[in-house]
Amino acid sequence: MHPSPLLLTKELPTLHYTSTPNRFDESWEDPLATLLGVGRAAGADFVEFFLERVNYISCLAEDDIITSISPRLSTGAGVRVFRGHADCYVSTNDLSFWGLKAALEKALSIQGLQLPAPNAHIPEINLELLRDYATKRGKDTWLSQCSSMREMGEVLLDANQQLKLKASHVQSRRAAYFRDWQEVLIASSDGTFARDIRLTQSVGYSLLCADGANRSSINQRAGNTSEPGFLRSWDYKSTAEDVAESAGKMLYADYVESGTYPIIMANQFGGVIFHEACGHLLETTQIEKKTTPFADKKGEKIAHESLTAWDEGRSESAFGTIDMDDEGMPAQRTLLIENGILKNFIADRAGSVRTGHPRTGSGRRQNYTFAAASRMRNTYIAPGNYTNEDLFASIDKGIYCKKMGGGSVGATGQFNFGVDEAYLIENGKITKPLKGAILIGEATEIMHKISMCSQDLGLAAGFCGSVSGSVYVTVGQPHIKVDSITVGGR
């Protein structure tokens, strides 16, 4: 049954739709098109439905025991209604036609709208032919190809055993894995009708060593978005060697002296500072809240001319890669900064409506209980023209930040980040290990001090929390030189 342009409001109670309960397919077109028409008939400027099914499991091994296995299944939907520049969002776990209709009516009422008179026509919403990225890319079988619960436990216990063999003065060993399978369907009143399956996996180590008053803690994690057999391919032996080596060097390291230094930041997870200190300030949610110093700087120089940065959703297997965003827009590449000049912002639909910046395929959310917002995907500083040797040779005395730790960022870009593994640079050479370093700065200042970028771009998996929940992202960069930065220590 297809929605008719002559369908009247009073006929809604007579409608009966049967949609496939365990898959989002073409059978969902008719009921969703009808409900979208109802929303438009009520006076909404734009209506969107987001449907989701999730199959998640995590596993944790501590020392030689599996201490936690946590599965989670969920199904739900959200409806977003725009009226002018204002929007509201209502979610439900009732995916029946009447459950979705009730959520729609609630969202309409929040906007001061209600269903029209019984004899009012419901306009026909012509949805596109289902744009099915899951079927096109063979994702429908991914879940069945993932590691079993037994295999998860065996791999993590074997991995922890490797840490025991490689590291000394071990206080605790942890290996953790999770698999997050998600099926989504988006239908909106502009004709969008799209489906996808996402498979996000992550595995990693956490090692704590202690010898008397000396302590060291090293974490290392890998992530993937498109390989069901990812856990089976994890090279935990070589990873254990790297983690154990770093922990051993940091265990007896001297504490860094606080001061202002030139630094070199390693590639891969070193990109977390650009993500936090600058990336968030380029999201249109920050423009809307007036909490970014870059709001009116498009086309102006906001960074050193050596710096070019991208945000994109297309790098193969990267943690923030998506075929489409959570508003149904295909993934693409967004040039953020080119040779220091601000080129674009990161925009979702609401951000585009309220700021005028074009959508960038960046509407993302943790799950159906959140409305989509402008969020980063794979965000990184592009490779430059220097070698790593050039970077080190330019520093007489400074600090090499090899592994970054946790930190915090203020609303307008003030940040502080711990460094898990650091070394003193003297006369262009790495000398002794250092611990206790904290990088302190402000986005508007540090962007102008990244004067040299190497050629060894590396990406790392990360998690990003913001107004639409926690999403999977990639941070990254080549080795970079920061001319000067405040380093907290002893």
N, C-alpha and C positions, 0 to 999 in steps of 0.2 A: 504494500500500500504506500503510495507516494503522497506527500502533502499536497493538497490542492489549493490553488489561489482563492477558491471559493469556500474554503473551510471557515466555519464560524466559531466564535468563542464558545457558544452554547453546545457545540458538538464535541468538545474535548472529552467529556465524561464517557462518550460512546467509543472512543478510540481504544484499540487493543494492539499492542506491539509485542513481538517476541524477539528478543535479541540474544545472540549467542552468549551464554553465561561465562564461559571460560576462555573467551578470546574476543578481542576488539576487531571486528571485521565489518563488512558492508552492511550487515544486518542492523547496525547501530545508526545508519544514515537517516532512515525515516523518522524515528522518534526524536533524534537530536535536531533534525531540520525543523520539525514541527515546533519543538520548544524554543528554538532560536526565533522562529516566526512569532511565537507568542510574546517573547521579550520585545521584539521590534514593534509589535502591535500595541504593546503597553506604553511605548514612547521611549524606549532605550535607544541610544545612538549606536551602541555596539554591545553584543553579547557573545560570551565565549564559554564553552564547556571543556573541562580538562578531566579525563578519566584515567585511572591508574590502578594497576595491580602490581604488587611487590612480593617477592620471595627472597628473603634475606637470611643469612646465617653467619655467625662469627664463631671463631674457636680460639682459645687462649691456652698456651702451655706455659706453666711456670716451673722452672727447674725441670724435674723429670715427671711431672704430672699434668694431665689435662685438667684445668681448674674451671673452665667455663665453656659451654656450648650453648649459644643463644640464637634460636631460630625466630623468625617473625614473618607472618603472612598478613597482608592488608589489602583491602580493596576500597576505593572511594572515588569521589568526584568533587569538583569545585566549579562554581559558576561565577563569572565576573560580569558585572553590568556597568557600562559607562553611560553617563549622562553629562554631556559637555566635557569639562576637564575633570569632573569628579567620577570616582569609581568605587565600587564596593565588591566584596568577595564573600561568598557563603560556601561552606563545604558540607558534605554528607557522605555517609558510608552506605546509603540506600541507593543502589543503581537502577532500581525499577523506574519505569516511566513516571510514576506518581511520586517517587522519592526525588527524582531530578526536578519535577515540576514544582514540588514544595520548596526546594532550595531556590529555584528561580523566583518564585513568588516572594520569598523572604528577601532576596537581593533587590527585587523591584521595589518592595515596600520601603526598604532602607533608603532608596533613592527617591522616595515620594511618589512612586508609580504603582499602578494597580492594573489588573486585567481590564480591558475595555468592556463595553456593554455586550450582552449576550449575542446580539446580531452583528457584531463587528467582524470584519474579515480578518483572517490571519494571513499575512503575506507569505508567499512561498520563498524559502531560502534555498537557492540552488547551490548545493555543495559540490565541490570538485569531485572527480573520480578519486576514490581513496588513494592517497599518496602513501604507499606502504613501504617504508624503508626497511622494515623488518623482513618482509618476504623477499624484497629485491636483493638484500644482502645476505640471505640465508641465515637469519638470526633466530628463526622459530625453533631450531633444535639446540640452541646454545645451552639452555638450562640443563637438559639431559646429558650434555657432554661434560659438565663441570665435575669436580672432584666430589666423591662421596664423603659423608661425615667420617667414616673410618679412615679414608685416605688423608683427610685434613689432619686428624690426630696423629697419624703415623708420620707424616711429613714434619709437623711441628716438633714432635718429640725427637726425631732424628736431627732436626736443625739445632735444637737446644743441646743435644749431645755434642755436636760439633763445637758449640761455644765452650762447653766444659773442657774439651780437649785443647782448644786454641788459646783460651784466656787464663790468666792467673789472678789470684786474690779476688775471686768471684764472690760477690755477695748475693746477687740474684740474676737469673737468666729468664728472659721472657721471649717467646715467639708467638706472634698473633697474626691471624688471617681472617678476612671477611669476604663474602661474596654477596653482591647486591644486584638482583635481577629485577628489572622494572619494565612493564609494558604500559605504554601511554597512548591515548587517543585524544586528539584535539579537534573540536568542531566549533566554528565561529561564524557570526553573521556576515562576514565578508566573503564567505564561501570556502574558507579553509577547512579541510577534512584530511587529517594525516595521522598515521600510526607509526610507532617505532618501538623497538625493544632495546634497552640498554643493559649491558652487563659490566659492572664495575667490580674489580677485585684488587685487594691489596694484601701484602704480606711483609712482615718485617721483624727486626730484632730490637730488644731493649736490654742493655747490659749495664749492670752496676758493679763496680769493683771497689774494694776498700782494703787499705793496709794501714792500721793504726789511725792516725788523723787524716791520712790521705784518702781522697775520694775521686772517682771519675765515673761519669755516666755518658754513654753513647747510644744513640738511637739511629736506626737506618731502616728505611721503608721503600718498597717498590710498588708500583700500581699499574694497572692495565685496564683497557676498556673493550677489547675485542677478541680475546683468546680464551675460549672455555678451558683449555688445558694449562692456563697460566701457572697455577700452583705446581704442577708437575715439572715445569721448566725452570722453576726457581733454583738458581745455583747457590744453595745455602752454605755450601762448604767454603767457597771463595768469599761470600759475604761475611761469614763468621770470622775468617782470617782478617778481613778489613776492620771489622768492628773490634775484634780483640786487639789488633795492633794499635788502633786509635785510643782505646781505653788504657792500654799499657803506657803509651806515651803521655797521656794526660794525668795518669795517677800520681806521678812524681814531678809534674811540671811546676815551674815557679808561677806565682801570681803576677799578672800584668800590672805595671804601674799606670795609674790613671793619668790622662793627658790628652793632647791632641796629636794625632798621627796621620800620616798617609797609610792607607790600607789596600791590600789586594783581597778581593772576595772571590772565592772559588766558584766554578760554574755550578750548574744544576740547582740545588736548593738555596744557593746564595741569592737567587732571584726572589726569595720571599720578601726581601726588603723593598724591591721595586713594587711587588704586588701590594704590599701593605701601605707603604708610604706614598705611593703615587697612583697605583692602579685603582684603588677604591675612590680616589678623588676624581677620577675620570668617569665614574658611573653617574648616569643622570639622576639617580636617587640623591646623590650628594648635591647636585645643582638645585634640585627641588627643595632640599632642606637648607640651602645656602650655607653649606659647610665645606665647600671646596674653594681654595684660592685660585683655581684654574677656570672658574665658570665662564669668564669673559675673555679667556686667553687664546681661543682658537685662532690659528694663524700666526701666533706670536711665539717667541723663543722662551721655552720654559725649562730647558735642559742644555747641557753642554752639546756643542755641535757634533761630538763623536757618538752621541746616543740616538739610536733608532729603536723603537719598541713596537711590538705587535700584540694583539689579542685575537685569537682565532679558534675555531672549533674543528679543524680538519687534519691536524697532525696524526698520523697513523698510530693507533693504540695509546695515545697520550691520555692522561687521567681526566682532562677536561674536554676531550673530544666528543662531539655530538653530531649526528646527522641532521637533526633539527632541534631548535630550542623548544621550550615548554609553551610556546605560543604558536608552534607549527611553522616557523620560518626556517628555511634551510640554513645550515651552517655556512659561514664564509670567513674571510680574513679581514680584519680591521686594522689599518695602520693608525696607531695612536700617536706616535712621535716620529718625525723624520728629521734627522740631523739637528735635533734639538727643538724643532718647531712642532707645536701641538696641531695635529691634523684632524682628529676625530675623538668623539666621546663614545662610551659604551651605553647603548640605549635599548630598552625594551619598549613595548607598546605604550604603556602609561607615561614613561619618560619622554617618549617622542611626542605624545599629545601635549604634554605640559611644558616641554622645553623647546620643541621645534627641531631637535637633532634627529637625524634619520635612524630608524631601527637598524640594529646590527646583528640580529640573530642571537641576542644575549638575554632574552627573557627566561630566567631559570628559577627553579624552586626546589626545596628539599622533597616535598611530597604534596599530595592533593589538599592538605590542610592549609597551604600557603598560596597566596597570589604570587604570580611571577613578578620578578623585579630585575633591573639591570644588574647582571653579575658577570664576572670574568669567567673565561674558559681556559685556554692555554695562553698564558700571558708571559712574555719574555722580552728581554733586551736582545737585539739582533747581534750577530757576529760583527766584529770590527776589522781593522786592518793591521792590528799588532799581533805579535807572538807573545806567549807567556814570558819568554825570556826578556822581551822588550819591557814588559810591565815591571818585572822584578829589578831589572837593571836601572830603572828610573828612580829607585828608592834607596836612600842611604840608611835610614832607620825607620822602620814601620812595622806593621803587623799583617800577617797572612791569616785570614779567616777561612779555614778549610771546611769546617762544618758549623752551620748555624743552628741555634737552638730556638727556644720560644721567645716571645716578646709581646709588646702591646703597642697600639697606635692610637693617638688621640683623634678627635673628630676632624681636625683640620690638618693632620699630617705629622704631628710630633710623635716620634717613635723611640723605643728602646728595645734592643734585641740582644739576647745572650749568645755567646759563641761557644759551642761545645768543644771545638778543637781549633787551637790557634798556635801560631809560631812567630817568633821574632824574626824580622828581616834586618840584616845588617850588611851594608855595602852590596846590596843586590842579591844576597844569598840568604836562604832559610837557615837559621841557627837553632836556637833552643825552643822547646815547647813552652807554651804559656796557657794558663787557665784563669777563669774569672773575668774574662773580658765582656763588657757590655757596650754595644754601639748605641750612641745617643745622638739624635739629630732631628731635623725638620725637612719635610719633603721638598719645599720650595728652595732650600739651600743645597741639599745633597745632590739633586738632579743636575745642578750646574757644576758639580765637582767630580762627576764620573767622566774623567778625561781620556781614558784609554780602555778600549774593549778588545779582547783577544778574539781568536777565530774558532774556539772550541765550544760552541753552543751545546749546552746540556740541559735536559728537562728533568723535573722531579715532581712526584705526586704530592698533592697537598689537599687540605680541607679548608673551606672558607665559610665563615659564618657572617650573616648579614640579615637584612629585613625579611628575606624569603627563606630563612633557615640555613642549614649547612649543605653546601654543594661540593662536588668533586672538581678540583681545579689542578692545573699544571702551573708551576712556577719555573722560571729558567733564565739563564744568561750564559755567556761565556765568562771566562775570568775577566774581572774588571778592576780598574784602579780608581779609588776615590782619593782625591788629592789631600783632603784633610777631614777628619771627623773626630768628635769627642769620644774617647774610650774610657769608660768607667772601670775601675779595678781597685787595687789597694795602694 
